[in-house]
């Protein structure tokens, strides 16, 4: 392996500093053939070398050394090619062999990535050739994406393009394999056909960003503002809370590509989203409880009335009430008034003084035991109906 790298390095030196008297057209063709043959030879030597190591530490050290050597050699060749293009012409037409060898070096790096992805250094800076290809790929894809989203949702377009602009600016300070691999995957995902229609395009793009764990705070705020706008249409506080619970269920059921993130050191988009919704629900439920308490204090009830005893606990009563509301058995009534009515007129098997606040707490968070008990009663009710 060391001999092969030395041969490649020596060949790059000959190409970058050619000797007019010693370089012939036949030699150039010979170099091209050598460059093309390196791919198979390198892959065979790489795999045999990795298998020869007894520990992962040795294998990882070797792979990262090869990765660094190939990156250094590739940068040397690419910078020489760029310099000669800008300032002077090469003494011989070496562009063909330079292009071929650059392609070979990129292929060798790709062989390492695909053969032993667990050993490569993802935080290593990519080659100058890869930086150039990344910029070209981004320019081609962003122009199409801009045409689709510019008139529909400029804010969404702006937050998608931001990490790409950051990456292009980072090319001089260090653009890593990790970031480029993620952004190239994002470009590939966004390049797939998108259904027509403004609303469907926006929804489709958002789903792809969530799938690829686009864990940008700006994207989180974008999603949060959208949900808040929807919630403002709801006049009932209970409906707002239920809407948040529905959003929470949707994000929990969404599949996100594992081990992928725009910012790998930060929380995942799902974690960020769940935390935000949970806080919003907590605030609304506290407001709901406060309203329930105030409504109860304002009402004057006649003491000494008869309460209906039921063989249910408070959580079970709250859950069966929620079911009746959901299926429409209980008509159009504010939840606050319904819970007040139950607390005044019902007597559970354990709580003599039933509070609307306690019912409200269990209404939104049924436990497994309560669900099982209510299910048993429902099955018995269905059996009685079948008998009659």
Secondary structure, 3 states (H helix, E strand, C coil): CHHHHHHHHHHHHHHHCCCCCCCCHHHHHHHHHHHHHHHHHHHHHHHHHHHHCCCHHHHHHHHHHHHHHHHHHHHHHHHHHHHHHHCCCCCCCCHHHHHHHHHHHHHHHHHHHHHCCCCCCCCCECCHHHHHHHHHHHHHHHHHHHHHHCCCCHHHHHHHHHHHHHHHHCCCCCCEHHHHHHHHHHHHHHHCCCCCCHHHHHHHHHHHHHHCCCCCHHHHHHHHHHHHHHHHCCCCHHHHHHHHHHHHHHHHHCCCCCCCCCCCCCCCHHHHHHHHHHHHHHHHHHHHHHHHHHHHHHCCCCCCCCCEECCCCHHHHHHHHHHHHHCCCCCCCCHHHHHHHHHHHEECCCCCCCCHHHHHHHHCCCCHHHHHHHHHHHHHHHHHHHHC
